[in-house]
Each structure stands twice: as C-alpha cells, then as structure tokens.
Amino acid sequence: MEYDVDAFNAWAVAECSRLEEEQVVESFEKMRRFMIEFVKGLADTAFENKKIVDQLEMDFVGHLDEHKIVKGN
C-alpha cells in the first residue's frame, strides 16, 4: 500500500494551523502516550522481526529526528 506522506503532512499542517498551541501540545501528548503503550504492548518477538524494527526506527527515531528543536531557532 502506498502512502502519500507529503499529502498527509500538508493536511496535518493545515489542520494544526487552526488550533491553539495548547491544543496542538495536548494532541501530541495524547498520541505520544498512545505510542508508548503500543510499543510496550508488543511481544518481545516483535523486536526480532527486522521489518517491525525498521518501521519503528523510521516512525520514531528517524521521524522525531526530523522535528528536533535546534537551540537558537
């Protein structure tokens, strides 16, 4: 299944631009907690599956790195 990341990002930016900062932070925090519980709930064997580990790395480590805060910006 193909997923248009650029279209999703454009949609997300448009949706979030309508929200107050507090609402964006609340939404992010809700998703962060959900994802933590999701990963904690994975079976240990999931981390032996290269496809799963690669996806987690891409979605968490790689993606979060794209949004890191650089001091002075």
Phi and psi in radians as a Rosetta constraint file:
Dihedral C 1 N 2 CA 2 C 2 CIRCULARHARMONIC -1.469 0.35
Dihedral N 2 CA 2 C 2 N 3 CIRCULARHARMONIC 2.492 0.35
Dihedral C 2 N 3 CA 3 C 3 CIRCULARHARMONIC -2.258 0.35
Dihedral N 3 CA 3 C 3 N 4 CIRCULARHARMONIC 2.150 0.35
Dihedral C 3 N 4 CA 4 C 4 CIRCULARHARMONIC -1.491 0.35
Dihedral N 4 CA 4 C 4 N 5 CIRCULARHARMONIC 1.616 0.35
Dihedral C 4 N 5 CA 5 C 5 CIRCULARHARMONIC -1.112 0.35
Dihedral N 5 CA 5 C 5 N 6 CIRCULARHARMONIC -0.705 0.35
Dihedral C 5 N 6 CA 6 C 6 CIRCULARHARMONIC -1.100 0.35
Dihedral N 6 CA 6 C 6 N 7 CIRCULARHARMONIC -0.705 0.35
Dihedral C 6 N 7 CA 7 C 7 CIRCULARHARMONIC -1.159 0.35
Dihedral N 7 CA 7 C 7 N 8 CIRCULARHARMONIC -0.719 0.35
Dihedral C 7 N 8 CA 8 C 8 CIRCULARHARMONIC -1.098 0.35
Dihedral N 8 CA 8 C 8 N 9 CIRCULARHARMONIC -0.788 0.35
Dihedral C 8 N 9 CA 9 C 9 CIRCULARHARMONIC -1.068 0.35
Dihedral N 9 CA 9 C 9 N 10 CIRCULARHARMONIC -0.723 0.35
Dihedral C 9 N 10 CA 10 C 10 CIRCULARHARMONIC -1.085 0.35
Dihedral N 10 CA 10 C 10 N 11 CIRCULARHARMONIC -0.756 0.35
Dihedral C 10 N 11 CA 11 C 11 CIRCULARHARMONIC -1.094 0.35
Dihedral N 11 CA 11 C 11 N 12 CIRCULARHARMONIC -0.806 0.35
Dihedral C 11 N 12 CA 12 C 12 CIRCULARHARMONIC -1.089 0.35
Dihedral N 12 CA 12 C 12 N 13 CIRCULARHARMONIC -0.750 0.35
Dihedral C 12 N 13 CA 13 C 13 CIRCULARHARMONIC -1.098 0.35
Dihedral N 13 CA 13 C 13 N 14 CIRCULARHARMONIC -0.766 0.35
Dihedral C 13 N 14 CA 14 C 14 CIRCULARHARMONIC -1.091 0.35
Dihedral N 14 CA 14 C 14 N 15 CIRCULARHARMONIC -0.753 0.35
Dihedral C 14 N 15 CA 15 C 15 CIRCULARHARMONIC -1.138 0.35
Dihedral N 15 CA 15 C 15 N 16 CIRCULARHARMONIC -0.796 0.35
Dihedral C 15 N 16 CA 16 C 16 CIRCULARHARMONIC -1.240 0.35
Dihedral N 16 CA 16 C 16 N 17 CIRCULARHARMONIC -0.461 0.35
Dihedral C 16 N 17 CA 17 C 17 CIRCULARHARMONIC -1.165 0.35
Dihedral N 17 CA 17 C 17 N 18 CIRCULARHARMONIC -0.306 0.35
Dihedral C 17 N 18 CA 18 C 18 CIRCULARHARMONIC -1.523 0.35
Dihedral N 18 CA 18 C 18 N 19 CIRCULARHARMONIC -0.159 0.35
Dihedral C 18 N 19 CA 19 C 19 CIRCULARHARMONIC -1.721 0.35
Dihedral N 19 CA 19 C 19 N 20 CIRCULARHARMONIC 2.718 0.35
Dihedral C 19 N 20 CA 20 C 20 CIRCULARHARMONIC -1.295 0.35
Dihedral N 20 CA 20 C 20 N 21 CIRCULARHARMONIC 2.706 0.35
Dihedral C 20 N 21 CA 21 C 21 CIRCULARHARMONIC -0.965 0.35
Dihedral N 21 CA 21 C 21 N 22 CIRCULARHARMONIC -0.727 0.35
Dihedral C 21 N 22 CA 22 C 22 CIRCULARHARMONIC -1.038 0.35
Dihedral N 22 CA 22 C 22 N 23 CIRCULARHARMONIC -0.662 0.35
Dihedral C 22 N 23 CA 23 C 23 CIRCULARHARMONIC -1.203 0.35
Dihedral N 23 CA 23 C 23 N 24 CIRCULARHARMONIC -0.672 0.35
Dihedral C 23 N 24 CA 24 C 24 CIRCULARHARMONIC -1.132 0.35
Dihedral N 24 CA 24 C 24 N 25 CIRCULARHARMONIC -0.799 0.35
Dihedral C 24 N 25 CA 25 C 25 CIRCULARHARMONIC -1.090 0.35
Dihedral N 25 CA 25 C 25 N 26 CIRCULARHARMONIC -0.742 0.35
Dihedral C 25 N 26 CA 26 C 26 CIRCULARHARMONIC -1.081 0.35
Dihedral N 26 CA 26 C 26 N 27 CIRCULARHARMONIC -0.760 0.35
Dihedral C 26 N 27 CA 27 C 27 CIRCULARHARMONIC -1.116 0.35
Dihedral N 27 CA 27 C 27 N 28 CIRCULARHARMONIC -0.775 0.35
Dihedral C 27 N 28 CA 28 C 28 CIRCULARHARMONIC -1.057 0.35
Dihedral N 28 CA 28 C 28 N 29 CIRCULARHARMONIC -0.793 0.35
Dihedral C 28 N 29 CA 29 C 29 CIRCULARHARMONIC -1.115 0.35
Dihedral N 29 CA 29 C 29 N 30 CIRCULARHARMONIC -0.685 0.35
Dihedral C 29 N 30 CA 30 C 30 CIRCULARHARMONIC -1.075 0.35
Dihedral N 30 CA 30 C 30 N 31 CIRCULARHARMONIC -0.795 0.35
Dihedral C 30 N 31 CA 31 C 31 CIRCULARHARMONIC -1.189 0.35
Dihedral N 31 CA 31 C 31 N 32 CIRCULARHARMONIC -0.659 0.35
Dihedral C 31 N 32 CA 32 C 32 CIRCULARHARMONIC -1.048 0.35
Dihedral N 32 CA 32 C 32 N 33 CIRCULARHARMONIC -0.807 0.35
Dihedral C 32 N 33 CA 33 C 33 CIRCULARHARMONIC -1.115 0.35
Dihedral N 33 CA 33 C 33 N 34 CIRCULARHARMONIC -0.708 0.35
Dihedral C 33 N 34 CA 34 C 34 CIRCULARHARMONIC -1.054 0.35
Dihedral N 34 CA 34 C 34 N 35 CIRCULARHARMONIC -0.805 0.35
Dihedral C 34 N 35 CA 35 C 35 CIRCULARHARMONIC -1.176 0.35
Dihedral N 35 CA 35 C 35 N 36 CIRCULARHARMONIC -0.630 0.35
Dihedral C 35 N 36 CA 36 C 36 CIRCULARHARMONIC -1.060 0.35
Dihedral N 36 CA 36 C 36 N 37 CIRCULARHARMONIC -0.832 0.35
Dihedral C 36 N 37 CA 37 C 37 CIRCULARHARMONIC -1.136 0.35
Dihedral N 37 CA 37 C 37 N 38 CIRCULARHARMONIC -0.636 0.35
Dihedral C 37 N 38 CA 38 C 38 CIRCULARHARMONIC -1.065 0.35
Dihedral N 38 CA 38 C 38 N 39 CIRCULARHARMONIC -0.863 0.35
Dihedral C 38 N 39 CA 39 C 39 CIRCULARHARMONIC -1.158 0.35
Dihedral N 39 CA 39 C 39 N 40 CIRCULARHARMONIC -0.711 0.35
Dihedral C 39 N 40 CA 40 C 40 CIRCULARHARMONIC -1.083 0.35
Dihedral N 40 CA 40 C 40 N 41 CIRCULARHARMONIC -0.501 0.35
Dihedral C 40 N 41 CA 41 C 41 CIRCULARHARMONIC -1.456 0.35
Dihedral N 41 CA 41 C 41 N 42 CIRCULARHARMONIC -0.148 0.35
Dihedral C 41 N 42 CA 42 C 42 CIRCULARHARMONIC -1.196 0.35
Dihedral N 42 CA 42 C 42 N 43 CIRCULARHARMONIC 2.515 0.35
Dihedral C 42 N 43 CA 43 C 43 CIRCULARHARMONIC -1.152 0.35
Dihedral N 43 CA 43 C 43 N 44 CIRCULARHARMONIC 2.610 0.35
Dihedral C 43 N 44 CA 44 C 44 CIRCULARHARMONIC -0.966 0.35
Dihedral N 44 CA 44 C 44 N 45 CIRCULARHARMONIC -0.586 0.35
Dihedral C 44 N 45 CA 45 C 45 CIRCULARHARMONIC -1.169 0.35
Dihedral N 45 CA 45 C 45 N 46 CIRCULARHARMONIC -0.371 0.35
Dihedral C 45 N 46 CA 46 C 46 CIRCULARHARMONIC -1.056 0.35
Dihedral N 46 CA 46 C 46 N 47 CIRCULARHARMONIC -0.572 0.35
Dihedral C 46 N 47 CA 47 C 47 CIRCULARHARMONIC -1.391 0.35
Dihedral N 47 CA 47 C 47 N 48 CIRCULARHARMONIC -0.029 0.35
Dihedral C 47 N 48 CA 48 C 48 CIRCULARHARMONIC -1.662 0.35
Dihedral N 48 CA 48 C 48 N 49 CIRCULARHARMONIC -0.136 0.35
Dihedral C 48 N 49 CA 49 C 49 CIRCULARHARMONIC -1.646 0.35
Dihedral N 49 CA 49 C 49 N 50 CIRCULARHARMONIC 2.011 0.35
Dihedral C 49 N 50 CA 50 C 50 CIRCULARHARMONIC -1.016 0.35
Dihedral N 50 CA 50 C 50 N 51 CIRCULARHARMONIC -0.669 0.35
Dihedral C 50 N 51 CA 51 C 51 CIRCULARHARMONIC -1.107 0.35
Dihedral N 51 CA 51 C 51 N 52 CIRCULARHARMONIC -0.715 0.35
Dihedral C 51 N 52 CA 52 C 52 CIRCULARHARMONIC -1.197 0.35
Dihedral N 52 CA 52 C 52 N 53 CIRCULARHARMONIC -0.813 0.35
Dihedral C 52 N 53 CA 53 C 53 CIRCULARHARMONIC -1.077 0.35
Dihedral N 53 CA 53 C 53 N 54 CIRCULARHARMONIC -0.750 0.35
Dihedral C 53 N 54 CA 54 C 54 CIRCULARHARMONIC -1.089 0.35
Dihedral N 54 CA 54 C 54 N 55 CIRCULARHARMONIC -0.717 0.35
Dihedral C 54 N 55 CA 55 C 55 CIRCULARHARMONIC -1.146 0.35
Dihedral N 55 CA 55 C 55 N 56 CIRCULARHARMONIC -0.763 0.35
Dihedral C 55 N 56 CA 56 C 56 CIRCULARHARMONIC -1.078 0.35
Dihedral N 56 CA 56 C 56 N 57 CIRCULARHARMONIC -0.739 0.35
Dihedral C 56 N 57 CA 57 C 57 CIRCULARHARMONIC -1.081 0.35
Dihedral N 57 CA 57 C 57 N 58 CIRCULARHARMONIC -0.772 0.35
Dihedral C 57 N 58 CA 58 C 58 CIRCULARHARMONIC -1.144 0.35
Dihedral N 58 CA 58 C 58 N 59 CIRCULARHARMONIC -0.787 0.35
Dihedral C 58 N 59 CA 59 C 59 CIRCULARHARMONIC -1.307 0.35
Dihedral N 59 CA 59 C 59 N 60 CIRCULARHARMONIC -0.570 0.35
Dihedral C 59 N 60 CA 60 C 60 CIRCULARHARMONIC -1.772 0.35
Dihedral N 60 CA 60 C 60 N 61 CIRCULARHARMONIC -1.227 0.35
Dihedral C 60 N 61 CA 61 C 61 CIRCULARHARMONIC -1.132 0.35
Dihedral N 61 CA 61 C 61 N 62 CIRCULARHARMONIC -0.958 0.35
Dihedral C 61 N 62 CA 62 C 62 CIRCULARHARMONIC -1.102 0.35
Dihedral N 62 CA 62 C 62 N 63 CIRCULARHARMONIC -0.815 0.35
Dihedral C 62 N 63 CA 63 C 63 CIRCULARHARMONIC -1.164 0.35
Dihedral N 63 CA 63 C 63 N 64 CIRCULARHARMONIC -0.781 0.35
Dihedral C 63 N 64 CA 64 C 64 CIRCULARHARMONIC -1.102 0.35
Dihedral N 64 CA 64 C 64 N 65 CIRCULARHARMONIC -0.591 0.35
Dihedral C 64 N 65 CA 65 C 65 CIRCULARHARMONIC -1.102 0.35
Dihedral N 65 CA 65 C 65 N 66 CIRCULARHARMONIC -0.547 0.35
Dihedral C 65 N 66 CA 66 C 66 CIRCULARHARMONIC -1.148 0.35
Dihedral N 66 CA 66 C 66 N 67 CIRCULARHARMONIC -0.410 0.35
Dihedral C 66 N 67 CA 67 C 67 CIRCULARHARMONIC -1.936 0.35
Dihedral N 67 CA 67 C 67 N 68 CIRCULARHARMONIC 0.237 0.35
Dihedral C 67 N 68 CA 68 C 68 CIRCULARHARMONIC -1.105 0.35
Dihedral N 68 CA 68 C 68 N 69 CIRCULARHARMONIC 2.604 0.35
Dihedral C 68 N 69 CA 69 C 69 CIRCULARHARMONIC -1.564 0.35
Dihedral N 69 CA 69 C 69 N 70 CIRCULARHARMONIC 2.230 0.35
Dihedral C 69 N 70 CA 70 C 70 CIRCULARHARMONIC -1.821 0.35
Dihedral N 70 CA 70 C 70 N 71 CIRCULARHARMONIC 2.169 0.35
Dihedral C 70 N 71 CA 71 C 71 CIRCULARHARMONIC -1.045 0.35
Dihedral N 71 CA 71 C 71 N 72 CIRCULARHARMONIC 2.414 0.35
Dihedral C 71 N 72 CA 72 C 72 CIRCULARHARMONIC 1.711 0.35
Dihedral N 72 CA 72 C 72 N 73 CIRCULARHARMONIC -0.085 0.35
